[in-house]
């Protein structure tokens, strides 16, 4: 049991009120960072947050444990649909195709090929990075990594990963190890546009300007963004908001995205370097 | 799947779209139906009706938007009709629970929680609370998507979810306390020798 709640502080009350939305990834970047900062300082609220996260995980296990349909049921329904005539068929497939082509033209993808990617090696062709995924990562980089008051480098290993659960801490350390010369700045879970993500911030060697900051963004496996991008994403880079985003889907369904001010080649190399390390450190939940 | 390999008839195209956008969610929708209806036979009826309606109205589905949420919206709609045919739940229960939640000050959430305790807490929740928690935490829909599925304003989603979460915590605290009473453990404050 955590200590009985004594809301000494208006800040605690405010954080507790928003804690569930924070855990659900529904708060704005600013608000979730306010909460993150508070959780770093306040052991009681941190304990409450951990307890709620545990309850959430248990609820997910309990309520999500539902058996699938019996064998044959899917085929029965499919057969029924095939017998059911359509009233007003439309040529929507063409529309979809047209909008995809238009979208690809406007955003100007750079498609890269890659031999060693875990997903790409299985998939047929390497295709463009999903636009929503790229925007999402670039925005988070802009609003969190660049707008936040981060130190030049994390003061200590403890300051970098001490507050994280062991799995995420290992992932953050693994990512840094795979990028020699890059300095660890911060690692945390944050929320952006309804997605809870794991965010690692690094700094390029000898670059103390905001342009030296690099974000590694890892989504949750079943998240809406990962699901949306899953159908199309293998590997790609894209320029968004003036940054380069390189991203890929790990074998457990998470998206791993790297955002930097460097060029495409460099950003892709970073993404290639961190993906296997992150994938092995973060087991499928 | 070639983008430019145009199928022969419009109906074929719709079928192809349906296969790509809706069908992959079939098993998930069945499981969601089972969580709502609780009995496999009723879940089958529900899932079949959802896909039948989705198929018939697929022309109205806006391509490229969230098909999964669209199917859930139909599921909730069909389920509403199913529930309405049944004997309604006594009106008082939900209101009372809500009153109790409002009055109770939030105690800390227990740190040691067993799945069995959560399972019994889940059973004790009102169906309204159980459903919205499942949409948010199991199906991982955003507040906005839940508001589309349940056809309620986003503010209602937020307040209902908040009540549901605090009801769940309260129930878990209740079962955890009961478990602790039966467990052979020294009392927390000093206790008897």
Interface residues (C-beta under 8 A of the other chain):
Chain A: X1 X2 X3 X4 X5 X16 X20 X21 X24 X26 X44 X47 X48 X50 X51 X52 X54 X55 X56 X58 X59 X60 X61 X62 X63 X64 X66 X67 X68 X69 X70 X73 X74 X76 X77 X78 X80 X81 X84 X86 X87 X88 X89 X90 X91 X92 X93 X94 X95 X96 X97 X99 X100 X101 X194 X220 X222 X223 X224 X227 X228
Chain B: X3 X4 X6 X7 X9 X10 X11 X13 X14 X16 X17 X18 X23 X26 X27 X30 X31 X34 X35 X40 X43 X44 X47 X48 X51 X52 X55 X56 X58 X59 X63 X64 X66 X68 X105 X106 X107 X108 X109 X110 X111 X112 X113 X114 X115 X118 X119 X122 X130 X133 X134 X136 X137 X138 X140 X141 X142 X143 X144 X145 X158 X161 X162 X165 X168 X169 X172
